[in-house]
Amino acid sequence: MNSRERLLTSLSHREPDHVPLDIGGSDVTGIHREMYKRLARYFGLNELVPICEIVQQVALPEEALLLKLGSDTRPIFPNAPDNWELNFRQSGQYTTFIDEWGVVWAMPRENGLYFDMIAHPLAEIDDPSELSKFKIPDPMNPGRFAGLRETAERITAAGFATMMMPPYGGMFESGFWLRGYKQFFLDLGSNPKMVEAILDMTLQFRLAYWVKALEEIGDLVDVVVEYDDLGHTTNSLISPQMYRRYLKPRHKELWKLIKAHCHAKIFLHSCGAISRLIPDFIEAGLDILNPIQLNAANMDDTKRLKQEFGKDLIFWGGGVNTQKILPRGTPQEVKEEVRRRMGDLAPGGGYVFAAVHNIQPDVPPKNIVAMIEAWKEYGKY
């Protein structure tokens, strides 16, 4: 099997020749720029590569490293719109930029690893009617899609699986980014009309984007990536009841539209302790859940998750704990972790191996090598 055949077989809940591997196929299964430099140096490869996701500072791996690691996936990122330009500014101790929605981000100039939000364009409005004055980016701007067809054709011709990225953070995430975390949490309880107006605004943006993107390359896309972080370490950020009120109908509408325009599987990245939301994800039409955050409440029992939800969901990730084992464990501990997770999640197909999240700068390269060696050894069917 080539990489694409391997992935598609597993996505159909059948066992391929080997568990598929995803490193660098998306900006939530990638490698931080500083870790990338260390890993490339370890293998004697080019250390200087573009950044594919600015906020998280995720590197866009060059093909030589992906081949060295054995990754079966390749990412497709939309471009910036041609009516907006990314401008970095130096402000005191920080590098800042304003994204196309007007959110202001900052990262320390010295030893900075990520950008954090410092200003929110909708923080001060009081009534949903004021949203009519807010300029929404054009989701169908042709600049976003320039060259995507050629990229997708190149990837599929080489036998790799394609993962198509969204244009911005998820609908729920966008509410926090546009309003600020404190204000949007207050809105969820005290100003539901504001929440619904923002979610509808961001939903319409995504619907239009995906229609255009899938018109361009829908026949070549294997996985459509969406985000909406809905959990923290001990619980979900909102209750199942609140998810059903605010997000479930909008996720259902979005995922239904995507499936009407392509045969790709829908991948939702949602961190944290989200086990109690999984039945609703399935009812809304989700195909793939990423990640399994192993250190979050009720997420460590990967055998139970597979038994309970594996017939309906593809699990993508959860191959090794990226907060404890991968950065701080020994190579043997990494291998034991991989062996356990593969044993729980791989039987019957419906599993793609990846770390819990992007590989961070504190991971020893030898532990990544141990992870890959264990994936090769324990991923055979």
Residue pairs with C-beta under 8 A, 6 or more apart in sequence:
1 9
1 16
1 17
1 18
2 159
2 160
3 20
3 71
3 72
3 73
3 159
3 160
3 161
4 72
4 156
4 159
4 160
4 161
4 162
4 222
5 16
5 159
6 16
6 17
6 18
6 20
6 72
6 161
7 16
7 20
7 72
7 73
7 161
7 222
7 223
7 352
8 161
8 222
9 15
9 16
9 349
10 16
10 19
10 20
10 314
10 349
10 350
10 351
10 352
11 222
11 223
11 265
11 287
11 288
11 314
11 350
11 352
12 349
13 311
13 314
13 348
13 349
13 350
14 348
14 349
15 347
15 348
15 349
15 381
16 349
16 381
17 380
17 381
18 376
18 379
18 380
18 381
19 342
19 346
19 351
19 352
19 353
19 375
19 379
19 381
20 72
20 73
20 161
20 352
20 353
21 69
21 70
21 71
21 72
21 73
21 352
21 353
21 354
21 372
21 375
21 379
22 29
22 71
22 72
22 73
22 163
22 316
22 317
22 352
22 353
22 354
23 29
23 30
23 31
23 61
23 66
23 69
23 71
23 73
23 354
23 355
23 359
24 30
24 31
24 59
24 60
24 61
24 65
24 66
24 69
24 71
24 73
24 74
24 75
25 71
25 72
25 73
25 74
25 75
25 161
25 163
25 223
25 354
26 73
26 75
26 163
26 165
26 225
26 267
26 269
27 52
27 53
27 56
27 58
27 75
27 77
27 165
27 358
28 225
28 227
28 269
28 290
28 291
28 357
28 358
29 73
29 290
29 291
29 316
29 317
29 354
29 355
29 357
29 358
30 52
30 53
30 58
30 59
30 61
30 75
30 358
30 359
31 39
31 58
31 59
31 61
31 358
31 359
32 56
32 57
32 58
32 59
32 113
32 358
32 359
32 360
32 361
33 49
33 51
33 57
33 58
33 59
34 57
34 113
34 361
35 59
35 359
35 360
35 361
35 363
36 47
36 49
36 59
36 61
36 65
37 47
38 361
38 365
39 65
39 365
39 368
40 46
40 47
40 49
40 65
41 47
42 365
42 369
43 65
43 68
45 62
45 64
45 65
45 68
46 62
46 64
49 59
49 60
49 61
49 62
50 59
50 60
51 57
51 58
51 59
51 60
52 58
52 59
52 60
52 75
52 77
54 86
54 97
54 105
54 115
55 105
55 114
55 115
56 114
56 358
57 107
57 113
57 114
57 115
58 358
60 75
60 77
61 71
66 74
69 368
69 372
70 372
70 375
70 376
72 160
72 161
73 160
73 161
73 162
73 163
73 223
73 352
74 155
74 160
74 161
74 162
74 163
75 163
75 165
76 148
76 151
76 152
76 155
76 162
76 163
76 164
76 165
76 217
76 221
77 165
78 144
78 145
78 148
78 165
78 166
78 167
78 209
78 213
79 143
79 144
79 145
79 146
79 147
79 148
80 86
80 100
80 143
80 144
81 100
81 137
81 138
81 141
81 143
81 144
82 141
82 142
82 143
82 146
83 138
83 141
83 143
84 100
84 137
86 97
87 97
87 98
88 95
88 96
88 97
89 95
89 96
89 97
90 96
90 109
91 106
93 108
93 109
93 110
94 106
94 107
94 108
94 109
94 112
95 106
95 107
95 108
95 109
95 112
96 104
96 105
96 106
96 107
96 118
97 104
97 105
97 115
98 104
98 105
99 105
99 168
100 137
100 168
101 121
101 136
101 137
101 168
101 174
101 177
101 178
102 121
102 178
103 117
103 119
103 120
103 121
103 177
103 178
104 117
104 118
104 119
104 120
105 115
105 116
105 117
105 118
106 115
106 116
106 118
107 113
107 114
107 115
107 116
113 361
117 177
117 180
120 177
120 178
120 179
120 180
120 183
121 134
121 178
122 131
122 134
122 178
122 179
122 198
123 179
123 180
123 183
125 131
127 194
128 193
128 194
128 196
128 197
131 197
131 198
131 201
134 201
136 201
136 205
137 205
139 167
139 205
139 206
139 208
139 209
139 212
140 208
140 209
140 211
140 212
144 167
144 209
144 212
144 213
145 212
145 213
145 216
148 213
148 216
148 217
149 216
149 217
149 220
152 162
152 217
152 220
152 221
153 220
155 161
155 162
155 220
156 162
156 220
161 222
161 223
162 217
162 220
162 221
162 222
162 223
163 221
163 222
163 223
163 225
163 267
164 213
164 217
164 221
164 223
164 224
164 225
164 264
165 225
166 206
166 209
166 210
166 225
166 226
166 227
167 205
167 206
167 209
168 174
168 202
168 205
168 206
169 177
169 227
170 226
170 227
170 228
170 229
171 199
171 202
171 203
171 206
171 228
171 247
171 250
171 251
171 254
172 199
172 228
172 229
172 230
172 246
172 247
173 227
173 228
173 229
174 198
174 202
175 184
175 187
175 195
175 198
175 199
175 202
176 184
178 184
178 198
179 187
179 194
179 198
184 195
184 198
187 194
187 195
188 195
188 238
188 242
188 246
192 245
192 246
195 246
196 246
199 246
199 247
199 250
200 250
203 250
203 253
203 254
206 254
207 253
207 254
207 257
210 224
210 254
210 257
210 258
210 261
211 257
211 261
214 221
214 224
214 258
214 261
214 262
215 261
218 261
218 262
218 264
219 262
221 262
221 264
222 264
222 265
223 264
223 265
223 266
223 267
223 288
224 258
224 262
224 264
224 265
224 266
224 267
225 267
225 269
226 254
226 255
226 266
226 267
226 268
226 269
227 268
227 269
227 270
228 247
228 251
228 268
228 269
228 270
229 237
229 269
229 270
229 271
229 272
230 236
230 237
230 238
230 243
230 247
230 270
230 271
230 272
230 274
230 277
231 237
231 270
231 271
231 272
231 273
231 274
231 277
231 293
231 296
232 272
232 273
232 296
233 272
233 273
233 293
233 295
233 296
233 297
234 273
234 296
234 297
235 272
235 273
235 297
236 243
236 272
236 273
236 274
236 276
236 277
237 272
238 246
238 247
240 276
240 277
240 280
243 277
243 280
244 280
248 280
248 283
248 284
251 268
251 281
251 284
251 285
251 286
252 283
252 284
252 285
255 266
255 284
255 285
255 286
256 285
258 264
258 266
259 266
259 285
265 287
265 288
265 314
266 285
266 286
266 287
266 288
267 287
267 288
267 290
267 316
268 281
268 286
268 288
268 289
268 290
269 290
269 291
270 277
270 281
270 289
270 290
271 291
271 293
271 296
271 357
272 293
272 296
272 299
273 293
273 296
273 297
273 298
273 299
274 296
274 299
275 297
275 298
275 299
275 305
276 298
278 289
278 309
278 313
281 289
281 313
282 309
282 312
282 313
286 313
287 313
287 314
288 313
288 314
288 315
288 316
288 352
289 309
289 313
289 314
289 315
289 316
290 315
290 316
290 317
290 354
291 316
291 317
291 318
291 354
291 355
291 356
291 357
292 299
292 302
292 305
292 315
292 317
292 318
292 345
292 356
293 299
293 318
293 356
293 357
294 300
294 302
294 318
294 321
294 341
294 356
295 321
295 323
295 324
299 305
299 318
302 315
302 318
302 340
302 341
302 344
302 345
303 344
305 315
305 344
305 345
306 315
306 344
306 345
306 347
306 351
309 315
310 345
310 348
310 350
313 350
314 350
314 351
314 352
315 345
315 350
315 351
315 352
316 351
316 352
316 354
317 352
317 353
317 354
317 355
317 356
317 357
318 341
318 345
318 354
318 356
319 338
319 341
319 342
319 353
319 354
319 355
319 356
319 371
319 375
320 326
320 334
320 337
320 338
320 341
320 355
320 356
320 371
321 337
321 356
322 355
322 356
322 357
322 358
322 359
322 360
322 363
323 356
325 333
325 334
325 337
326 334
326 355
326 359
326 363
326 367
326 368
326 371
327 360
327 362
327 363
327 364
327 367
329 337
329 367
331 366
331 367
331 369
331 370
332 370
334 367
334 370
334 371
334 374
335 370
335 371
335 373
335 374
335 377
338 353
338 371
338 374
338 375
338 378
339 374
339 377
339 378
342 353
342 374
342 375
342 378
342 379
343 378
345 351
346 353
346 378
346 379
346 381
353 375
353 379
355 371
359 368
